[in-house]
Amino acid sequence: MLATDIDSATASAAAAGGAEKRAYVKRIFSEIAPRYDLLNHVLSLNIDRRWRRKAIASLGVERDLAGRYLDLCAGTMDVAAEVSRLPRFRGVVIGADFAEPMLRAGAQKIRGSAIAPVTADAVQLPIASGQLAGAIVAFGIRNVAGLDDALREALRVLVPGGRFVILEFSTPRMRLLRVLYQFYFHHVLPLIGRLISGHRTAYQYLPRSVANFPVEEELGRRMEAAGFTKVSWSSLSFGVAAIHVGERPLNGRK
Ligand SMILES: C[S@@+](CC[C@H](N)C(=O)[O-])C[C@H]1O[C@@H](n2cnc3c(N)ncnc32)[C@H](O)[C@@H]1O
């Protein structure tokens, strides 16, 4: 079946989670990969670059400039590329994503840098436990079928004291802003997304997946339940996005 045969009901069901979600998400990102970067910057009015840099600043790379880091759900590897360009960085960044076309679409931007792209699922990483100085996921965790499994997996691969940073969309709390945001997200964004990507449902899935994703407090609780300590979060652009940070405990059970 072609992606264009998938109707918006499927996008809705996929956004809610479950087995359908994994296959749907992998397929839409594989299909929109060639236009992903362009659409990202157009639809976010380029604010996404600033948000990514802020999230990377929370990773604490200066604590271990020679360490190994993970860009989870790396997509076209914008985050991995930024981390590898940090001043005095001499470590390695693993860019993990289960949609290989996304990694391929970003191949150009990582040429000559210490980035290792890996095709892998966030809930089952091919990385030994306790290896990574830090991990970061930008606009990816919302798409993973099995949020709690992915959080536990991120914790597993970190060294004790290693940080996990989550940059993700959220929903503004101020009423007027929320109304404007939801109009843009549910009406303008799917239209532009469809025009540029030629994909009928991918940009309907996006606002639905945000609506189904836990709000900041709930995500913070889920991180703690997964075993993270020192969990904190901050809002970006009046609540349009948020950054969560947690650490693997120094005396963790894993
Ligand atoms: C919105 S893109 C974000 C890409 C990139 N991090 C960025 O900042 O632009 C979401 C990415 O998550 C990936 N993804 C979703 N679920 C995944 C999973 N279970 N395992 C690995 N990657 C996944 C998708 O393939 C897609 O490339």
The ligand as an SDF file (V2000), in Angstrom:
LIG
                    3D

 27 29  0  0  0  0  0  0  0  0999 V2000
   10.7300   14.5190   13.9010 C   0  0  0  0  0  0  0  0  0  0  0  0
   12.1110   13.5250   13.4880 S   0  0  0  0  0  0  0  0  0  0  0  0
   13.3840   14.2760   14.4310 C   0  0  0  0  0  0  0  0  0  0  0  0
   14.7280   14.1510   13.7800 C   0  0  0  0  0  0  0  0  0  0  0  0
   15.8660   14.9390   14.4390 C   0  0  0  0  0  0  0  0  0  0  0  0
   16.1310   14.4930   15.7790 N   0  0  0  0  0  0  0  0  0  0  0  0
   15.6170   16.4200   14.4170 C   0  0  0  0  0  0  0  0  0  0  0  0
   15.8580   17.0830   15.4290 O   0  0  0  0  0  0  0  0  0  0  0  0
   15.2260   16.9520   13.3770 O   0  0  0  0  0  0  0  0  0  0  0  0
   11.7670   12.0550   14.4020 C   0  0  0  0  0  0  0  0  0  0  0  0
   12.7240   10.9160   14.0930 C   0  0  0  0  0  0  0  0  0  0  0  0
   12.5020    9.8740   15.0530 O   0  0  0  0  0  0  0  0  0  0  0  0
   12.7020    8.6370   14.3960 C   0  0  0  0  0  0  0  0  0  0  0  0
   12.0770    7.5860   15.1970 N   0  0  0  0  0  0  0  0  0  0  0  0
   10.7930    7.4830   15.5670 C   0  0  0  0  0  0  0  0  0  0  0  0
   10.5950    6.3820   16.3060 N   0  0  0  0  0  0  0  0  0  0  0  0
   11.8070    5.7800   16.4240 C   0  0  0  0  0  0  0  0  0  0  0  0
   12.2560    4.6220   17.0870 C   0  0  0  0  0  0  0  0  0  0  0  0
   11.4250    3.8390   17.7680 N   0  0  0  0  0  0  0  0  0  0  0  0
   13.5610    4.3080   17.0230 N   0  0  0  0  0  0  0  0  0  0  0  0
   14.4250    5.0870   16.3220 C   0  0  0  0  0  0  0  0  0  0  0  0
   14.0560    6.1980   15.6660 N   0  0  0  0  0  0  0  0  0  0  0  0
   12.7550    6.5510   15.7150 C   0  0  0  0  0  0  0  0  0  0  0  0
   12.0620    8.8580   13.0310 C   0  0  0  0  0  0  0  0  0  0  0  0
   12.5060    7.9180   12.0850 O   0  0  0  0  0  0  0  0  0  0  0  0
   12.5080   10.2860   12.7210 C   0  0  0  0  0  0  0  0  0  0  0  0
   13.6960   10.3260   11.9810 O   0  0  0  0  0  0  0  0  0  0  0  0
  1  2  1  0
  2  3  1  0
  2 10  1  0
  3  4  1  0
  4  5  1  0
  5  6  1  0
  5  7  1  0
  7  8  2  0
  7  9  1  0
 10 11  1  0
 11 12  1  0
 11 26  1  0
 12 13  1  0
 13 14  1  0
 13 24  1  0
 14 15  1  0
 14 23  1  0
 15 16  2  0
 16 17  1  0
 17 18  1  0
 17 23  2  0
 18 19  1  0
 18 20  2  0
 20 21  1  0
 21 22  2  0
 22 23  1  0
 24 25  1  0
 24 26  1  0
 26 27  1  0
M  CHG  2   2   1   9  -1
M  END
$$$$
